[in-house]
Amino acid sequence: MTAIEICLDTEPFDNLARQVRDACVGGAARIELCAHMNKQGLTPSYAAMVAAREAADELAELLVMIRPRDGDFCYSANEIQIMAMSILQAARAGADGVVFGCLDVQQRIDAEAMALLLDTAKSAGLAVTFHRAFDLIEDQAAALESLIEWRVNRLLSAGVPWGSDKGVLYGLQALRTLLQQADGRIELVIGGGLRAHHVLALREGLLRGAGQGAFSLHCHSAALSRGRVDASKVADLVCLAGLPLDELKAQHG
C-alpha cells in the first residue's frame, strides 16, 4: 500500500490539534509538521511539536521540519547548531522523524553539515527525510547514493527543480529514474503540487519498469478545504493510494 503523508502548517496554533486529528481520521500514515508554509515550511515551535504529538497519539507518525529560515539551503555553522538543537527538541516532543537538507554553495550536498545532523538525529532515535533541497542538485544519481550510504530513511522529491511552478507529473520520468536507482534502499516520497487526480498517473507511471522500490505520496493543498485539513479529502487520497492499480484504472475509465 502506498502511504499518504500530510504536510501541516502549525498556524493558526489554536486549530493545530484539530487539523492533526482530521489528518489521522482520514487515514494519513505520517504528518510532516511545518511552520510558515508561506515560506515553504520552517521549523515549528516546541509547543507545536508537543501539541501535534499529543493530537496524533499513535495514529500517525510525526515528522518535524528542521529549517531555520527561508531562502537557500546553504547554512552557516551557527545555523547548523540551531538545527541540531531543533532536532533534539523534536525528539523530546516525541516525534518519529525529522526532515532537513543541507547544500553547499555549489548546490551539492554539504557532507559535513549532514554528518553532524544525521548523527544528532540517529542518536536520538529519529528517522530522517532529506527534503526537496535535493531538487536543486545537478548530479542526483551521486547524491542519492550518498544519502543511501548515510542511511537516510527517505527522500522527498517532485522530480522538477525546486522553485519551479511545475508539479510532480512533469517530473515523472526523473522520479521513475530515482525509484529504479533506489531499488528499495531508501523510500522515495513524492510531493510538490500533488493533487488527487494525479495519483493514478503517478502510480501507473512509477510502477511501470521501476521494480519494487518503495514510494509514498506527500500532500499539502490536496488535503485542504478553505485552508484547513479536510478528513474526507485525506480519506480520498488514502483510498486512491491504496486501491489495487487495476481497480483504480477501472474506476477512472
Secondary structure, DSSP 4 states (H G I P E B T S, - for coil): ---EEEEEE--SGGGHHHHHHHHHHTT-SEEEEEB-GGGT-BPPPHHHHHHHHHHHTTSSEEEEE--SSSS-S---HHHHHHHHHHHHHHHHHT-SEEEE--B-TTSSB-HHHHHHHHHHHHHTT-EEEE-GGGGG-S-HHHHHHHHHHTT--EEEE-SS-TT-S--GGGGHHHHHHHHHHHTTSSEEEEESS--GGGHHHHHHHHHTT-TT--EEEEESGGGEETTEE-HHHHHHHHHHHHS-HHHHHHHT-
